[in-house]
Amino acid sequence: MAIVSIPEPEKDIKLGISACLMGQKVRYDGGHKRSSFCMNTLSQYFHFESVCPEVAIGLGTPREPIRLVGDIQQVRVVGTDHPDVDVTDQLTDYGYQKARELTEISGYILMQKSPSCGMERVKVYHENGCPSGVSAAGAYAKALMAAKPLLPVEEEGRLHDPVLRENFFTRVYAYHRWHNEVLNNPSHAALVHFHSTHKYMIMAHNPSDYSALGRLVAKAGKMELEPLLTQYFEEFMNTLKKRANRKSHTNTMLHIMGYVKKTVDTTERNQFLKLVEEYRQGILPLVVPMTMLRHFIENHGNDYIQEQTYLHPHPDQLGLRNQI
């Protein structure tokens, strides 16, 4: 019988990160925005590749602040005191350059509200300095995300939301597994195995995508490998962007329980169903019924169900299912 694979802390997983979040004094005022979550917790699990695009394009520290100026049609990045200083093209070019260079990262954590690094909702101003009422992504972040549309990207501030945090790291670990398990030695068989082990993760994020991806994998051996892998991975990562919720997690856990319901005694089965219902109602966090389900699967499950990444999508030490 297969042994459940529990992810351990893997420092070989690399994340891009805004340098100021690491405590580097690269801000316009000579300061930093050190993130205790990134440096005290995530640094135990990931290797960071830090980037400050503003310093990289030659802006000094300290320096004149920059901001987004324009309207919904066109946004430029200019100096707040000297609007003739326009660094839009430099930041954009550098975003595409880093996307080409950072080939081994599995995710990226950006500094929120930054005219260079903000992922979204960065305030845009009129030329007279008044807020325009619209928002946009920072120029560097926009280029990076355009060049790597499937790369998991999140802002540090949003990682304090338990649901967004769990979703981001589910995508990071899935992205890493894809590159290790499929792209390192691509084959139709590797795709079939990857899909097989991720079936219930897909179901938890979007049941209809579960069926669509299954139909795509059924084409393995009938479709050229490279376009098949490209299409599958795009649809897979877009599925994981859809946040799993209490209803979809409940449905997925009950499906998995079906594999062992005949070997688990009635008392334990009823206790599990009670925990699932309390989770569905918002009384308990996901980790509670999931812990019991994993116990059942480890003791009674077959090889197929034990290999499901849904049971262990990321290291338990991160505690990502403790608050959702």
N, C-alpha and C positions, 0 to 999 in steps of 0.2 A: 504494500500500500504506500502511496506517495506521502512524503512529509510536507506539510504546509510550509511554503517559503515565506518567512517573515523578513521584510526588509530591515536591514541593520543600518546604522548611520554610515553613509558613504561619502567620504570627503572628496571622492573623485567626481561626484556630480557638481557641475559648475554652473554658477548663476552670474549673469551680469548684474551690476548694481551701480547706482549713482554714488560717486566717490564721497560726497558729503554725508551720506548715510553711514559710512564707515568711520566717520569722525575726522576725515581729512579736511583741512582748512582751505577749502577751495571756493567757498561762497563769495559773492560779490563784496561782502563786508569783511572778508578775511576769516569768517567763522565757519561753522559746520552744522550739520543737522543729524548728529550721531543717533542712530536707531538702536535702542537697547534690545529690542526684539531681534533685529538682524545680528547684532554683534554678540549678545549674550546667549541667544538660543540658536539661531540658524547657523552661526559660524561653527557649531559643533557637528553639523551635518553636511555642509556645503563648502565648496571652495569658491570664493568670490573673485570675479574679474571686475575691478572697479574702473569706472570711466567718469571723467568730468569733461563733457564736450566743450564747455565754454573755455576752460583752461587749454584744452587740446587745440583749439583753433587760434590760440594766441592772446586771448583776453587775460589780463593780469589779475593778480589778487593782492589787495582789494582792487575793485574796478567799478566803473559806472554800471548801475543796474540796467538790465534790458527788459523789454516787455513786448507783448504781442500787440500790434497795431493794425487796424484795417476793418474789414467787414466780413460777412459770411462768404463773399466771393473770393477775397484774397487777404491773407494775413501775412504780415512781415514781422521780423524780429529786429527791433531798433533800440538805440539807447534812450533812456528816459529823459536825459538832459540834452543830448545831442542826437536828435532823430535822423540826422544824416548818416550816423553810424549804423549801417544795415548789415547784420550778420546772418541773414536768413539762408543765403546760398551756402555759406561756409558750414553752418550747423546741419543743413540738409545733406550736403555732400559727406560730411563726417558721419552722419547716421548710416548712410549707405556703405561707407567704408568699413565701419565697425561691424555691420551686418555680415560683410564678406570675411572679416578677420575672426570674429567670434564664432567659429564653426563648431565648437565643442560645448557651448552652453546649452542648458536645458530649460532655461527660464531667465527672466530679467525683472529686477525690482527697481522701480523708478521713483524719483523724488516728485511728490505731488506739487501742483501749482506752479511749477517751474516753466518759464517760457522756452527752455530748451528740452527739459526732461519730463514735463508733465504728460501723463498718458491721455488725459482728457480734462475737460472743464477748467482749462486755464483761461483766466479772464483776458478778454480782448478789449483794447481801448481805441477810442477815436484819436485822430492826430492831435486834437486839442487837449488830450489827457483825460477826458471823461470816459467812463466805462461805456462800451457800446451795447451792452446787454447780451452779447453772444460770447461763446467760449470755444476753445479749440485745443488741439494737442500741441505740445511743444514741438519745435521744428525738428530737433534731433530725434525725439521719440516717434514722431510721425513718420520720418524716413525709415527708422529702424523697423517699425511695425509693418510698413509697406513692403520692405525687403524680406521680412521674416513673418508673414502673416499667421503662421501656425505656432510660432514660439509663444509659450505662456508668458504673458507680461502683466504685471500688476504694480500699483502704486503702494508705497510703504504704508501710507495712512489707511488705505482700504484693507490692509492685512490685519487690522485690529477688529474687523468684522469677522466673527467665527465662520460664517458660511462662505464668504469670499476667500478667506484664508484656506479653508479645507479644499475648496474648488481649485484654487491656484496650485497647491502642492499635489493634488491628485493629478493635475495636468502635467506638472513638472516631472513627476515620477513616471507617468505614462509616456511622455516624450522621450525620456531617457531610456526606458525599456525598448521602445520602438527602434531607436538607433542601435542599441546593443544587440537586441534579439533578432531584428529583421534586416536592417540596413548593413550591419557588419558582414552578413553572409546572406544576401537576398535570394529568396526562392519562393515558389508557390507554397511549398510545405511550411516555410517559416511564417508566411502570412496566415495560413490556416491555423497554425498553432497559436499565434499571437491572438487572433480573433477568438479562438476557442477559450483561451484563458481570461479574456476580457469581456466575455459575453454578459456577465451579470453586472459588471461595472457600466457597460453601455446601457443595459436595461434600466439601471437606477437613474441615469441621466436623461434618457429619452426612449421610452418603449418603442415608438414607431421607428426610430433610427436603428434600434436593435434588429428589426426585421429587414430594413433596407441594407444595412451593412452585411447581414447574413446572405442576402441575395447577391451582393457584390462578391463576396468571398466564394460563392458557389461557381463563379466564373473562373476560379483558379484553374489553370491548365488549358483554358479555352481563350484566354485573353493574354496579350503580351505583358510580361512581368512589370516592366517599368511604369507604363501608364496605369496598370492595376494598382501597384503600390502607391503611386502618387494620388490617385483618386481615393483609395481607401483611407490613407493617412489624413487627407484633407477632411473627409467626412467624419472620421473618428475624432479628430481634435475639435472640430466644430461641435460635435455631439457633447464632448466633455465640457465645453464652454457653457452649456445649458445646465444650470445648477440643479442637482438632485434635491428633492424636498422630502418632507415626512411621508407623503403619500407614496412617492416612487420608491423610497427606501423600504417602506413597509411591504409593498408589493414584491420587491426583490428578495427581502429576507424570507417571506413566506414561500416564494418559489424555491429558494435554496433549501429551506426546511423540508420541502417535499422529498428530497433525496434521502432523508434519514428518519422520516416520521414513523416508519414501521419498526425501527430499531431503538427508538427512544421511548421510554415508558410513559404512560399516560400522565402521570403526575408532573414529570419534567416538561412534557410537551405542553401541558396546560399552563404551567408556570411561564414558559417561554411566550406563549400566545398572549398572556396577560401583560408581560413586559413590552411586547410589540405594540399592543393596543395603548398602553400608557405612553409609549414613545410617540405613536401617531397623534395622540391628543396633546402632545407638548409637555407632558409631565416629566418625562425622563429624557436624557440625552441619548444619542445613537449608540454610544459605547456600551450601554447597559445590555440591551437585547443582543447586540452584536457579539459581546463577550460570550454570552451563553450559546449563541449560534455557532461561533467558532469552536467552542468546546465540543459540541455535538459533531461537527464536521471532522474535527481532528480525531475523534474516537470512532466514528461510524461511517464517515463519508468515503466514497470511492475516489480513485485517482483524479478523475475529471473534476469533481466538485472541490476537491482539496486544492487544486491548482488555480482556482479562481482568484484573480488579483483583487476583486471586490472585497474579499475577506481581509486582505492586508495590502491596501493600496499605497501605504507610506509607513514609515517607522512608528510604532506605537508610542515611542518616547516623545514624539512631537505633540501628542495629545490632541490631534486635530478633530477627533470625533467626540471629544469630551464636552463640547459646548454647543453641538448642533442637534 
